[in-house]
Structures are given as C-alpha cells and as structure tokens.
Amino acid sequence: MPMISIQLISIILEAVIVVAALAIGLKKGRLYGYGLSLTFGIYVYYDLVRYMEWSSSSSLLSYLFLTATVSALLSIWSLYHHS
C-alpha cells in the first residue's frame, strides 16, 4: 500500500480548517471565520497546483498568495478586536 505523502496530509488538514473556519463564520457570524476560510482555501488550491503539477500562471499564484496573506491579516485583526 503506498504511503500518503506529507504534502497530501497537509492539504487534507488545510481543507479541514477551511470547513471549520467557514462553520465559525456561518454559525457565529464572525468575519475572521470567513477570512480564515478564504486563506486556507487559497492554500489548498496553491498546494494542489504544486502537488498535482497542474499548469497555472505564476502571477495568478502570486496574487492568490497575496490575497491569502491579506485575508489572514484582516482575520487576525478582526479576532483581536473581538477578544
């Protein structure tokens, strides 16, 4: 039986975080839940592109990574203001 790679395990865990963060956004109405869901959703896509060796423009990946970083920053800012 082939071993699941560490990268694939990471992608699966990132997808779990997407679902959990989205649940926080939907059930609790917290902006940081949506932001973290977006951030990790982008990470899942980014990692899948690399893992599956899909063709994707490097500028698209750069903009997506920037979007994920800004989303994470805004999520942390929102979390800070709610605590």
Order of alpha helices (4+ residues) and beta strands (2+ residues): alpha-alpha-alpha
